Amino acid sequence: MGLGGVGWRSVGSKVQRWGLENCLRLRGFSSAAVPSHMESVGFIGLGNMGSHMARNLINAGYRVSVHDVNENAMKKFSDDGIPTKGSPLEVSESSDVVITMLPSSAHVLDVYSGGNGLLGNGGRLGPWLYIDSSTVDPQTSRKISMDISRCLLKEKKGYAENPMMLDAPVSGGVPAAEAGTLTFMVGGLEEAYVAAKPLLLAMGKKLIYCGGAGNGSAAKICNNMAMAISMLGVSEAFALGQNLGIKASTLTDIFNCSSARCWSRLKIWIWPWPLHLVLATNVPWALKHLIFTGSYVTRAAMPKTSHARSAITTAARMKSDLAVMPASLK
């Protein structure tokens, strides 16, 4: 049986009705809107993004427990009376749903499959749904999803008969994470996506279903690549304009009110120039994502296609540009 059919019987219409009703109610942030098989949420990864996402779940009425390798990050939650756990396995044992927001594929694999990991209960799991919002490669998402599909639930929860996973990376950055306005790109079983909508809408305002396992992660990489190309274009245009004698401040004014206006111009490259690298708080985040995207594009593209050649050229240029960035920003 393929991944699309694991863990569900003829319950699609029931899940859709349940999901729609609760999506309509959840934005009121009433704990009464939280279904019993989703009320206990474990959240792993309390960095710049994850800490805000976890807070928004708490505000929405979910019973949240948290874990992070950074004790200081957990203390901010424990000081507010939020339960903290010593390992991913401890999170799993007390949760209906687990959400992870981690820095890299290696961290995701360790949290799920490493010692004291989420899947360390001998193939019998407590949570019925795992949601990974990390920016990772699709192969990692599909591997974890397959590993979870081979496990069994300790007890049936809601409509789920077997545990499932959604890869649900986000867009919007720290401001959207704090405001609860993230965009989620979701891959996995569609019925699980529909059931998880209330949970995701407690942290974001736009949900886009991308297809099967790993497709959410694939969509995020494509989005990152488009952003990277946009950043390169803005950078090259600034460099060219200044070489031709135009002030950077003048170019800024032009770009901000013309067809060159774009997210990269407004959020990453910030005047005064070249102090944008110091002043733009988004730059370290952007560089991290460019490094990851450049590495993955180079491995994933088929060299015989023109699109792939363009992608590989772009990735190579990104790596060249990143090499001259200040070490403190990498």
Phi and psi in degrees as GROMACS dihedral restraints (atoms count N, CA, C in turn):
[ dihedral_restraints ]
;  ai    aj    ak    al  type     phi  dphi    fc
    3     4     5     6     1   -73.0    20    10
    4     5     6     7     1   171.0    20    10
    6     7     8     9     1   -60.9    20    10
    7     8     9    10     1   -30.7    20    10
    9    10    11    12     1   -63.3    20    10
   10    11    12    13     1   -17.8    20    10
   12    13    14    15     1  -115.5    20    10
   13    14    15    16     1     4.1    20    10
   15    16    17    18     1   -72.3    20    10
   16    17    18    19     1   131.9    20    10
   18    19    20    21     1    85.0    20    10
   19    20    21    22     1     1.2    20    10
   21    22    23    24     1  -132.7    20    10
   22    23    24    25     1   142.9    20    10
   24    25    26    27     1  -108.3    20    10
   25    26    27    28     1  -144.5    20    10
   27    28    29    30     1   -83.6    20    10
   28    29    30    31     1    69.2    20    10
   30    31    32    33     1  -124.5    20    10
   31    32    33    34     1     6.3    20    10
   33    34    35    36     1   -55.2    20    10
   34    35    36    37     1   -47.0    20    10
   36    37    38    39     1   -67.4    20    10
   37    38    39    40     1   -36.6    20    10
   39    40    41    42     1   -63.4    20    10
   40    41    42    43     1   -45.0    20    10
   42    43    44    45     1   -62.5    20    10
   43    44    45    46     1   -41.5    20    10
   45    46    47    48     1   -64.2    20    10
   46    47    48    49     1   -41.5    20    10
   48    49    50    51     1   -64.8    20    10
   49    50    51    52     1   -44.1    20    10
   51    52    53    54     1   -62.1    20    10
   52    53    54    55     1   -45.4    20    10
   54    55    56    57     1   -62.8    20    10
   55    56    57    58     1   -44.0    20    10
   57    58    59    60     1   -63.7    20    10
   58    59    60    61     1   -46.2    20    10
   60    61    62    63     1   -60.7    20    10
   61    62    63    64     1   -42.0    20    10
   63    64    65    66     1   -76.6    20    10
   64    65    66    67     1   -31.2    20    10
   66    67    68    69     1   -60.5    20    10
   67    68    69    70     1   -39.3    20    10
   69    70    71    72     1   -68.6    20    10
   70    71    72    73     1   -31.5    20    10
   72    73    74    75     1   -88.2    20    10
   73    74    75    76     1   -28.2    20    10
   75    76    77    78     1   -66.2    20    10
   76    77    78    79     1   -32.0    20    10
   78    79    80    81     1   -64.6    20    10
   79    80    81    82     1   -11.1    20    10
   81    82    83    84     1   -79.4    20    10
   82    83    84    85     1    -6.1    20    10
   84    85    86    87     1    55.7    20    10
   85    86    87    88     1    41.9    20    10
   87    88    89    90     1   -98.3    20    10
   88    89    90    91     1   132.5    20    10
   90    91    92    93     1   -62.6    20    10
   91    92    93    94     1   -20.8    20    10
   93    94    95    96     1   -66.8    20    10
   94    95    96    97     1   -19.1    20    10
   96    97    98    99     1   -83.5    20    10
   97    98    99   100     1    -7.3    20    10
   99   100   101   102     1   -86.5    20    10
  100   101   102   103     1   116.3    20    10
  102   103   104   105     1   -65.8    20    10
  103   104   105   106     1   150.8    20    10
  105   106   107   108     1   -62.2    20    10
  106   107   108   109     1   -32.1    20    10
  108   109   110   111     1   -86.9    20    10
  109   110   111   112     1    11.0    20    10
  111   112   113   114     1  -132.5    20    10
  112   113   114   115     1     3.9    20    10
  114   115   116   117     1   -74.9    20    10
  115   116   117   118     1   -25.3    20    10
  117   118   119   120     1   -99.3    20    10
  118   119   120   121     1   111.1    20    10
  120   121   122   123     1  -118.2    20    10
  121   122   123   124     1   126.7    20    10
  123   124   125   126     1   -96.0    20    10
  124   125   126   127     1   134.3    20    10
  126   127   128   129     1  -124.8    20    10
  127   128   129   130     1   124.4    20    10
  129   130   131   132     1  -119.6    20    10
  130   131   132   133     1   122.0    20    10
  132   133   134   135     1   110.2    20    10
  133   134   135   136     1    92.6    20    10
  135   136   137   138     1  -110.8    20    10
  136   137   138   139     1    44.7    20    10
  138   139   140   141     1   -80.3    20    10
  139   140   141   142     1  -155.3    20    10
  141   142   143   144     1   -59.2    20    10
  142   143   144   145     1   -36.1    20    10
  144   145   146   147     1   -88.8    20    10
  145   146   147   148     1   -52.3    20    10
  147   148   149   150     1   -62.2    20    10
  148   149   150   151     1   -34.7    20    10
  150   151   152   153     1   -62.5    20    10
  151   152   153   154     1   -41.4    20    10
  153   154   155   156     1   -70.8    20    10
  154   155   156   157     1   -39.1    20    10
  156   157   158   159     1   -63.1    20    10
  157   158   159   160     1   -42.6    20    10
  159   160   161   162     1   -63.9    20    10
  160   161   162   163     1   -40.7    20    10
  162   163   164   165     1   -61.7    20    10
  163   164   165   166     1   -40.5    20    10
  165   166   167   168     1   -66.0    20    10
  166   167   168   169     1   -34.4    20    10
  168   169   170   171     1   -64.9    20    10
  169   170   171   172     1   -41.5    20    10
  171   172   173   174     1   -62.0    20    10
  172   173   174   175     1   -44.4    20    10
  174   175   176   177     1   -64.0    20    10
  175   176   177   178     1   -25.8    20    10
  177   178   179   180     1   -84.0    20    10
  178   179   180   181     1    -2.0    20    10
  180   181   182   183     1   102.8    20    10
  181   182   183   184     1     3.3    20    10
  183   184   185   186     1   -78.7    20    10
  184   185   186   187     1   148.7    20    10
  186   187   188   189     1   -90.1    20    10
  187   188   189   190     1   104.5    20    10
  189   190   191   192     1  -108.8    20    10
  190   191   192   193     1   137.1    20    10
  192   193   194   195     1  -121.3    20    10
  193   194   195   196     1   152.3    20    10
  195   196   197   198     1  -132.4    20    10
  196   197   198   199     1   159.5    20    10
  198   199   200   201     1  -148.6    20    10
  199   200   201   202     1   142.8    20    10
  201   202   203   204     1  -156.6    20    10
  202   203   204   205     1   151.8    20    10
  204   205   206   207     1   -71.1    20    10
  205   206   207   208     1   -18.7    20    10
  207   208   209   210     1   -87.9    20    10
  208   209   210   211     1   109.9    20    10
  210   211   212   213     1   -62.2    20    10
  211   212   213   214     1   -34.9    20    10
  213   214   215   216     1   -64.7    20    10
  214   215   216   217     1   -37.1    20    10
  216   217   218   219     1   -65.1    20    10
  217   218   219   220     1   -39.3    20    10
  219   220   221   222     1   -71.4    20    10
  220   221   222   223     1   -32.3    20    10
  222   223   224   225     1   -62.6    20    10
  223   224   225   226     1   -33.8    20    10
  225   226   227   228     1   -61.3    20    10
  226   227   228   229     1   -29.4    20    10
  228   229   230   231     1   -85.7    20    10
  229   230   231   232     1   -43.4    20    10
  231   232   233   234     1   -63.5    20    10
  232   233   234   235     1   -32.8    20    10
  234   235   236   237     1   -63.0    20    10
  235   236   237   238     1   -24.1    20    10
  237   238   239   240     1   -97.1    20    10
  238   239   240   241     1    10.1    20    10
  240   241   242   243     1    83.4    20    10
  241   242   243   244     1    12.9    20    10
  243   244   245   246     1   -86.6    20    10
  244   245   246   247     1   128.5    20    10
  246   247   248   249     1   -61.7    20    10
  247   248   249   250     1   134.8    20    10
  249   250   251   252     1  -114.0    20    10
  250   251   252   253     1   148.7    20    10
  252   253   254   255     1  -119.8    20    10
  253   254   255   256     1   151.4    20    10
  255   256   257   258     1   -82.9    20    10
  256   257   258   259     1   -13.3    20    10
  258   259   260   261     1  -158.8    20    10
  259   260   261   262     1   162.0    20    10
  261   262   263   264     1   -57.6    20    10
  262   263   264   265     1   -36.9    20    10
  264   265   266   267     1   -62.0    20    10
  265   266   267   268     1   -40.0    20    10
  267   268   269   270     1   -63.6    20    10
  268   269   270   271     1   -37.7    20    10
  270   271   272   273     1   -61.2    20    10
  271   272   273   274     1   -45.6    20    10
  273   274   275   276     1   -60.0    20    10
  274   275   276   277     1   -39.1    20    10
  276   277   278   279     1   -69.6    20    10
  277   278   279   280     1   -15.7    20    10
  279   280   281   282     1  -119.1    20    10
  280   281   282   283     1    16.2    20    10
  282   283   284   285     1  -126.7    20    10
  283   284   285   286     1   147.9    20    10
  285   286   287   288     1   -84.9    20    10
  286   287   288   289     1   -37.0    20    10
  288   289   290   291     1  -134.0    20    10
  289   290   291   292     1   142.1    20    10
  291   292   293   294     1  -121.5    20    10
  292   293   294   295     1   132.8    20    10
  294   295   296   297     1  -117.4    20    10
  295   296   297   298     1   134.2    20    10
  297   298   299   300     1  -119.9    20    10
  298   299   300   301     1   139.8    20    10
  300   301   302   303     1  -139.0    20    10
  301   302   303   304     1    94.4    20    10
  303   304   305   306     1  -124.9    20    10
  304   305   306   307     1   162.4    20    10
  306   307   308   309     1   -71.7    20    10
  307   308   309   310     1   -30.6    20    10
  309   310   311   312     1  -155.8    20    10
  310   311   312   313     1   171.4    20    10
  312   313   314   315     1   -59.5    20    10
  313   314   315   316     1   -39.9    20    10
  315   316   317   318     1   -61.6    20    10
  316   317   318   319     1   -40.7    20    10
  318   319   320   321     1   -66.3    20    10
  319   320   321   322     1   -39.6    20    10
  321   322   323   324     1   -63.6    20    10
  322   323   324   325     1   -47.1    20    10
  324   325   326   327     1   -61.0    20    10
  325   326   327   328     1   -39.2    20    10
  327   328   329   330     1   -67.9    20    10
  328   329   330   331     1   -42.9    20    10
  330   331   332   333     1   -66.4    20    10
  331   332   333   334     1   -36.4    20    10
  333   334   335   336     1   -84.2    20    10
  334   335   336   337     1   -44.0    20    10
  336   337   338   339     1  -115.5    20    10
  337   338   339   340     1    -4.8    20    10
  339   340   341   342     1   -79.2    20    10
  340   341   342   343     1  -174.4    20    10
  342   343   344   345     1   -60.1    20    10
  343   344   345   346     1   133.8    20    10
  345   346   347   348     1    57.2    20    10
  346   347   348   349     1    30.3    20    10
  348   349   350   351     1   -81.2    20    10
  349   350   351   352     1   176.4    20    10
  351   352   353   354     1   -62.3    20    10
  352   353   354   355     1   -29.4    20    10
  354   355   356   357     1  -100.7    20    10
  355   356   357   358     1    23.6    20    10
  357   358   359   360     1   -89.8    20    10
  358   359   360   361     1    20.2    20    10
  360   361   362   363     1  -102.0    20    10
  361   362   363   364     1    28.3    20    10
  363   364   365   366     1    68.3    20    10
  364   365   366   367     1    31.5    20    10
  366   367   368   369     1    85.4    20    10
  367   368   369   370     1     0.4    20    10
  369   370   371   372     1  -117.6    20    10
  370   371   372   373     1   111.1    20    10
  372   373   374   375     1  -107.7    20    10
  373   374   375   376     1   148.9    20    10
  375   376   377   378     1   -82.7    20    10
  376   377   378   379     1   -52.5    20    10
  378   379   380   381     1   -67.5    20    10
  379   380   381   382     1   142.7    20    10
  381   382   383   384     1   -93.5    20    10
  382   383   384   385     1   -13.8    20    10
  384   385   386   387     1  -141.8    20    10
  385   386   387   388     1   133.3    20    10
  387   388   389   390     1  -119.0    20    10
  388   389   390   391     1   132.0    20    10
  390   391   392   393     1  -124.7    20    10
  391   392   393   394     1   118.3    20    10
  393   394   395   396     1  -105.5    20    10
  394   395   396   397     1   116.7    20    10
  396   397   398   399     1  -102.6    20    10
  397   398   399   400     1    11.5    20    10
  399   400   401   402     1   -70.1    20    10
  400   401   402   403     1   156.3    20    10
  402   403   404   405     1   -89.8    20    10
  403   404   405   406     1   102.6    20    10
  405   406   407   408     1  -135.7    20    10
  406   407   408   409     1   171.8    20    10
  408   409   410   411     1   -77.1    20    10
  409   410   411   412     1   152.3    20    10
  411   412   413   414     1   -58.6    20    10
  412   413   414   415     1   -33.8    20    10
  414   415   416   417     1   -61.8    20    10
  415   416   417   418     1   -39.6    20    10
  417   418   419   420     1   -63.2    20    10
  418   419   420   421     1   -45.6    20    10
  420   421   422   423     1   -60.1    20    10
  421   422   423   424     1   -42.6    20    10
  423   424   425   426     1   -70.4    20    10
  424   425   426   427     1   -34.6    20    10
  426   427   428   429     1   -65.1    20    10
  427   428   429   430     1   -47.9    20    10
  429   430   431   432     1   -62.8    20    10
  430   431   432   433     1   -42.3    20    10
  432   433   434   435     1   -60.2    20    10
  433   434   435   436     1   -42.8    20    10
  435   436   437   438     1   -65.5    20    10
  436   437   438   439     1   -41.4    20    10
  438   439   440   441     1   -60.7    20    10
  439   440   441   442     1   -42.5    20    10
  441   442   443   444     1   -68.0    20    10
  442   443   444   445     1   -37.3    20    10
  444   445   446   447     1   -65.4    20    10
  445   446   447   448     1   -20.9    20    10
  447   448   449   450     1   -83.8    20    10
  448   449   450   451     1    -9.2    20    10
  450   451   452   453     1   -89.9    20    10
  451   452   453   454     1   170.4    20    10
  453   454   455   456     1  -120.1    20    10
  454   455   456   457     1   154.6    20    10
  456   457   458   459     1   -82.4    20    10
  457   458   459   460     1   142.0    20    10
  459   460   461   462     1   -63.4    20    10
  460   461   462   463     1   -37.9    20    10
  462   463   464   465     1  -151.1    20    10
  463   464   465   466     1   148.1    20    10
  465   466   467   468     1   -65.4    20    10
  466   467   468   469     1   137.9    20    10
  468   469   470   471     1  -130.5    20    10
  469   470   471   472     1   122.0    20    10
  471   472   473   474     1    60.8    20    10
  472   473   474   475     1  -131.1    20    10
  474   475   476   477     1   -91.4    20    10
  475   476   477   478     1    -7.2    20    10
  477   478   479   480     1   -79.9    20    10
  478   479   480   481     1   134.6    20    10
  480   481   482   483     1  -106.3    20    10
  481   482   483   484     1   -27.4    20    10
  483   484   485   486     1  -129.6    20    10
  484   485   486   487     1   153.9    20    10
  486   487   488   489     1   -67.9    20    10
  487   488   489   490     1   150.6    20    10
  489   490   491   492     1  -137.3    20    10
  490   491   492   493     1   167.7    20    10
  492   493   494   495     1  -135.9    20    10
  493   494   495   496     1   144.0    20    10
  495   496   497   498     1  -120.3    20    10
  496   497   498   499     1   132.8    20    10
  498   499   500   501     1   -92.8    20    10
  499   500   501   502     1   122.8    20    10
  501   502   503   504     1  -139.8    20    10
  502   503   504   505     1    64.8    20    10
  504   505   506   507     1   -64.4    20    10
  505   506   507   508     1   164.4    20    10
  507   508   509   510     1  -125.8    20    10
  508   509   510   511     1   163.1    20    10
  510   511   512   513     1  -133.3    20    10
  511   512   513   514     1   147.0    20    10
  513   514   515   516     1   132.8    20    10
  514   515   516   517     1   -18.9    20    10
  516   517   518   519     1    73.3    20    10
  517   518   519   520     1  -172.3    20    10
  519   520   521   522     1   -61.4    20    10
  520   521   522   523     1   -42.4    20    10
  522   523   524   525     1   -57.8    20    10
  523   524   525   526     1   -41.7    20    10
  525   526   527   528     1   -71.7    20    10
  526   527   528   529     1   -33.6    20    10
  528   529   530   531     1   -63.5    20    10
  529   530   531   532     1   -41.2    20    10
  531   532   533   534     1   -69.3    20    10
  532   533   534   535     1   -39.7    20    10
  534   535   536   537     1   -81.7    20    10
  535   536   537   538     1   -10.0    20    10
  537   538   539   540     1    73.4    20    10
  538   539   540   541     1    33.1    20    10
  540   541   542   543     1  -120.6    20    10
  541   542   543   544     1    28.2    20    10
  543   544   545   546     1   -65.2    20    10
  544   545   546   547     1   156.1    20    10
  546   547   548   549     1  -102.6    20    10
  547   548   549   550     1   127.9    20    10
  549   550   551   552     1  -105.2    20    10
  550   551   552   553     1   129.3    20    10
  552   553   554   555     1  -104.0    20    10
  553   554   555   556     1   113.7    20    10
  555   556   557   558     1  -116.2    20    10
  556   557   558   559     1   130.1    20    10
  558   559   560   561     1  -120.2    20    10
  559   560   561   562     1   150.1    20    10
  561   562   563   564     1   135.5    20    10
  562   563   564   565     1  -170.1    20    10
  564   565   566   567     1   -62.6    20    10
  565   566   567   568     1   129.2    20    10
  567   568   569   570     1   -62.9    20    10
  568   569   570   571     1   -37.6    20    10
  570   571   572   573     1   -62.8    20    10
  571   572   573   574     1   -36.9    20    10
  573   574   575   576     1   -66.8    20    10
  574   575   576   577     1   -38.7    20    10
  576   577   578   579     1   -60.5    20    10
  577   578   579   580     1   -45.5    20    10
  579   580   581   582     1   -62.7    20    10
  580   581   582   583     1   -43.5    20    10
  582   583   584   585     1   -65.2    20    10
  583   584   585   586     1   -31.5    20    10
  585   586   587   588     1   -85.2    20    10
  586   587   588   589     1    -5.4    20    10
  588   589   590   591     1   -53.7    20    10
  589   590   591   592     1   -47.3    20    10
  591   592   593   594     1   -57.4    20    10
  592   593   594   595     1   -40.0    20    10
  594   595   596   597     1   -64.3    20    10
  595   596   597   598     1   -46.9    20    10
  597   598   599   600     1   -66.9    20    10
  598   599   600   601     1   -35.4    20    10
  600   601   602   603     1   -73.5    20    10
  601   602   603   604     1   -11.4    20    10
  603   604   605   606     1   -74.6    20    10
  604   605   606   607     1   -16.0    20    10
  606   607   608   609     1  -116.1    20    10
  607   608   609   610     1   -15.1    20    10
  609   610   611   612     1  -145.3    20    10
  610   611   612   613     1   175.8    20    10
  612   613   614   615     1  -119.3    20    10
  613   614   615   616     1   -11.0    20    10
  615   616   617   618     1  -133.5    20    10
  616   617   618   619     1   123.3    20    10
  618   619   620   621     1  -117.7    20    10
  619   620   621   622     1   130.7    20    10
  621   622   623   624     1  -126.3    20    10
  622   623   624   625     1   116.1    20    10
  624   625   626   627     1   -82.1    20    10
  625   626   627   628     1   125.6    20    10
  627   628   629   630     1  -106.2    20    10
  628   629   630   631     1    -6.3    20    10
  630   631   632   633     1   118.8    20    10
  631   632   633   634     1  -150.6    20    10
  633   634   635   636     1   -70.6    20    10
  634   635   636   637     1  -177.2    20    10
  636   637   638   639     1   -53.8    20    10
  637   638   639   640     1   132.5    20    10
  639   640   641   642     1    90.0    20    10
  640   641   642   643     1   -14.9    20    10
  642   643   644   645     1   -71.6    20    10
  643   644   645   646     1   -29.3    20    10
  645   646   647   648     1   -64.0    20    10
  646   647   648   649     1   -44.5    20    10
  648   649   650   651     1   -64.8    20    10
  649   650   651   652     1   -38.4    20    10
  651   652   653   654     1   -63.7    20    10
  652   653   654   655     1   -41.4    20    10
  654   655   656   657     1   -62.7    20    10
  655   656   657   658     1   -39.3    20    10
  657   658   659   660     1   -64.8    20    10
  658   659   660   661     1   -39.1    20    10
  660   661   662   663     1   -64.9    20    10
  661   662   663   664     1   -41.1    20    10
  663   664   665   666     1   -63.4    20    10
  664   665   666   667     1   -41.2    20    10
  666   667   668   669     1   -62.6    20    10
  667   668   669   670     1   -43.2    20    10
  669   670   671   672     1   -62.4    20    10
  670   671   672   673     1   -38.9    20    10
  672   673   674   675     1   -64.6    20    10
  673   674   675   676     1   -42.9    20    10
  675   676   677   678     1   -62.2    20    10
  676   677   678   679     1   -40.7    20    10
  678   679   680   681     1   -63.1    20    10
  679   680   681   682     1   -41.2    20    10
  681   682   683   684     1   -62.4    20    10
  682   683   684   685     1   -44.2    20    10
  684   685   686   687     1   -63.1    20    10
  685   686   687   688     1   -39.2    20    10
  687   688   689   690     1   -62.7    20    10
  688   689   690   691     1   -42.7    20    10
  690   691   692   693     1   -62.6    20    10
  691   692   693   694     1   -41.8    20    10
  693   694   695   696     1   -62.9    20    10
  694   695   696   697     1   -42.1    20    10
  696   697   698   699     1   -62.5    20    10
  697   698   699   700     1   -44.1    20    10
  699   700   701   702     1   -62.9    20    10
  700   701   702   703     1   -43.1    20    10
  702   703   704   705     1   -62.8    20    10
  703   704   705   706     1   -46.7    20    10
  705   706   707   708     1   -63.4    20    10
  706   707   708   709     1   -38.9    20    10
  708   709   710   711     1   -66.0    20    10
  709   710   711   712     1   -40.3    20    10
  711   712   713   714     1   -62.1    20    10
  712   713   714   715     1   -46.4    20    10
  714   715   716   717     1   -62.5    20    10
  715   716   717   718     1   -44.9    20    10
  717   718   719   720     1   -63.2    20    10
  718   719   720   721     1   -47.3    20    10
  720   721   722   723     1   -58.8    20    10
  721   722   723   724     1   -43.0    20    10
  723   724   725   726     1   -68.8    20    10
  724   725   726   727     1   -36.9    20    10
  726   727   728   729     1   -63.8    20    10
  727   728   729   730     1   -27.7    20    10
  729   730   731   732     1   -91.2    20    10
  730   731   732   733     1     5.7    20    10
  732   733   734   735     1    99.1    20    10
  733   734   735   736     1    10.2    20    10
  735   736   737   738     1   -95.1    20    10
  736   737   738   739     1   135.4    20    10
  738   739   740   741     1   -67.2    20    10
  739   740   741   742     1   145.1    20    10
  741   742   743   744     1   -61.5    20    10
  742   743   744   745     1   -35.6    20    10
  744   745   746   747     1   -64.4    20    10
  745   746   747   748     1   -35.8    20    10
  747   748   749   750     1   -68.2    20    10
  748   749   750   751     1   -42.7    20    10
  750   751   752   753     1   -61.6    20    10
  751   752   753   754     1   -39.1    20    10
  753   754   755   756     1   -58.7    20    10
  754   755   756   757     1   -47.0    20    10
  756   757   758   759     1   -60.8    20    10
  757   758   759   760     1   -39.9    20    10
  759   760   761   762     1   -67.7    20    10
  760   761   762   763     1   -48.4    20    10
  762   763   764   765     1   -63.2    20    10
  763   764   765   766     1   -33.2    20    10
  765   766   767   768     1   -73.0    20    10
  766   767   768   769     1   -15.6    20    10
  768   769   770   771     1  -129.8    20    10
  769   770   771   772     1    23.8    20    10
  771   772   773   774     1  -136.9    20    10
  772   773   774   775     1  -171.2    20    10
  774   775   776   777     1   -66.7    20    10
  775   776   777   778     1   -12.0    20    10
  777   778   779   780     1   -82.5    20    10
  778   779   780   781     1    -5.8    20    10
  780   781   782   783     1   -62.6    20    10
  781   782   783   784     1   127.1    20    10
  783   784   785   786     1  -158.5    20    10
  784   785   786   787     1   170.2    20    10
  786   787   788   789     1   -59.2    20    10
  787   788   789   790     1   -43.8    20    10
  789   790   791   792     1   -61.5    20    10
  790   791   792   793     1   -40.0    20    10
  792   793   794   795     1   -65.6    20    10
  793   794   795   796     1   -41.3    20    10
  795   796   797   798     1   -82.3    20    10
  796   797   798   799     1   -30.2    20    10
  798   799   800   801     1  -107.6    20    10
  799   800   801   802     1   -23.9    20    10
  801   802   803   804     1  -109.3    20    10
  802   803   804   805     1   -60.5    20    10
  804   805   806   807     1   -86.4    20    10
  805   806   807   808     1   103.0    20    10
  807   808   809   810     1  -113.0    20    10
  808   809   810   811     1   127.6    20    10
  810   811   812   813     1   -69.8    20    10
  811   812   813   814     1   144.2    20    10
  813   814   815   816     1   -81.6    20    10
  814   815   816   817     1   148.0    20    10
  816   817   818   819     1   -97.8    20    10
  817   818   819   820     1   136.4    20    10
  819   820   821   822     1   -94.3    20    10
  820   821   822   823     1    19.0    20    10
  822   823   824   825     1   -70.5    20    10
  823   824   825   826     1    -0.1    20    10
  825   826   827   828     1   -57.3    20    10
  826   827   828   829     1   -30.0    20    10
  828   829   830   831     1   -68.7    20    10
  829   830   831   832     1   -26.4    20    10
  831   832   833   834     1   -88.3    20    10
  832   833   834   835     1   -38.3    20    10
  834   835   836   837     1   -84.5    20    10
  835   836   837   838     1   -27.7    20    10
  837   838   839   840     1   -81.6    20    10
  838   839   840   841     1   105.8    20    10
  840   841   842   843     1   -67.1    20    10
  841   842   843   844     1   -17.4    20    10
  843   844   845   846     1   -78.7    20    10
  844   845   846   847     1   -12.4    20    10
  846   847   848   849     1   -62.6    20    10
  847   848   849   850     1   -49.1    20    10
  849   850   851   852     1   -58.0    20    10
  850   851   852   853     1   -40.0    20    10
  852   853   854   855     1   -61.9    20    10
  853   854   855   856     1   -44.1    20    10
  855   856   857   858     1   -64.8    20    10
  856   857   858   859     1   -41.6    20    10
  858   859   860   861     1   -63.3    20    10
  859   860   861   862     1   -40.5    20    10
  861   862   863   864     1   -57.0    20    10
  862   863   864   865     1   -45.8    20    10
  864   865   866   867     1   -71.7    20    10
  865   866   867   868     1   -32.5    20    10
  867   868   869   870     1   -68.5    20    10
  868   869   870   871     1   -41.0    20    10
  870   871   872   873     1   -60.7    20    10
  871   872   873   874     1   -46.3    20    10
  873   874   875   876     1   -63.6    20    10
  874   875   876   877     1   -46.8    20    10
  876   877   878   879     1   -64.4    20    10
  877   878   879   880     1   -42.4    20    10
  879   880   881   882     1   -60.7    20    10
  880   881   882   883     1   -42.2    20    10
  882   883   884   885     1   -64.1    20    10
  883   884   885   886     1   -44.3    20    10
  885   886   887   888     1   -71.5    20    10
  886   887   888   889     1   -40.9    20    10
  888   889   890   891     1   -59.4    20    10
  889   890   891   892     1   -42.2    20    10
  891   892   893   894     1   -60.4    20    10
  892   893   894   895     1   -37.5    20    10
  894   895   896   897     1   -79.9    20    10
  895   896   897   898     1   -32.0    20    10
  897   898   899   900     1   -88.8    20    10
  898   899   900   901     1   -29.1    20    10
  900   901   902   903     1   -72.2    20    10
  901   902   903   904     1   146.6    20    10
  903   904   905   906     1   -87.7    20    10
  904   905   906   907     1   115.9    20    10
  906   907   908   909     1   -61.9    20    10
  907   908   909   910     1   -15.5    20    10
  909   910   911   912     1   -82.3    20    10
  910   911   912   913     1    -8.0    20    10
  912   913   914   915     1  -101.4    20    10
  913   914   915   916     1   150.2    20    10
  915   916   917   918     1   -64.5    20    10
  916   917   918   919     1   -37.0    20    10
  918   919   920   921     1   -62.4    20    10
  919   920   921   922     1   -40.2    20    10
  921   922   923   924     1   -66.5    20    10
  922   923   924   925     1   -41.6    20    10
  924   925   926   927     1   -60.5    20    10
  925   926   927   928     1   -40.8    20    10
  927   928   929   930     1   -63.4    20    10
  928   929   930   931     1   -42.5    20    10
  930   931   932   933     1   -64.0    20    10
  931   932   933   934     1   -43.7    20    10
  933   934   935   936     1   -67.0    20    10
  934   935   936   937     1   -39.3    20    10
  936   937   938   939     1   -61.4    20    10
  937   938   939   940     1   -43.6    20    10
  939   940   941   942     1   -62.2    20    10
  940   941   942   943     1   -44.4    20    10
  942   943   944   945     1   -61.9    20    10
  943   944   945   946     1   -42.5    20    10
  945   946   947   948     1   -62.9    20    10
  946   947   948   949     1   -40.7    20    10
  948   949   950   951     1   -66.7    20    10
  949   950   951   952     1   -38.4    20    10
  951   952   953   954     1   -59.9    20    10
  952   953   954   955     1   -45.1    20    10
  954   955   956   957     1   -64.2    20    10
  955   956   957   958     1   -38.1    20    10
  957   958   959   960     1   -64.4    20    10
  958   959   960   961     1   -44.7    20    10
  960   961   962   963     1   -65.8    20    10
  961   962   963   964     1   -39.3    20    10
  963   964   965   966     1   -66.6    20    10
  964   965   966   967     1   -27.9    20    10
  966   967   968   969     1   -63.9    20    10
  967   968   969   970     1   -26.8    20    10
  969   970   971   972     1   -98.9    20    10
  970   971   972   973     1     2.6    20    10
  972   973   974   975     1   -71.9    20    10
  973   974   975   976     1   150.6    20    10
  975   976   977   978     1   -55.9    20    10
  976   977   978   979     1   137.9    20    10
  978   979   980   981     1   -59.2    20    10
  979   980   981   982     1   -31.2    20    10
  981   982   983   984     1   -66.6    20    10
  982   983   984   985     1   -17.0    20    10
  984   985   986   987     1   -98.0    20    10
  985   986   987   988     1    -4.7    20    10
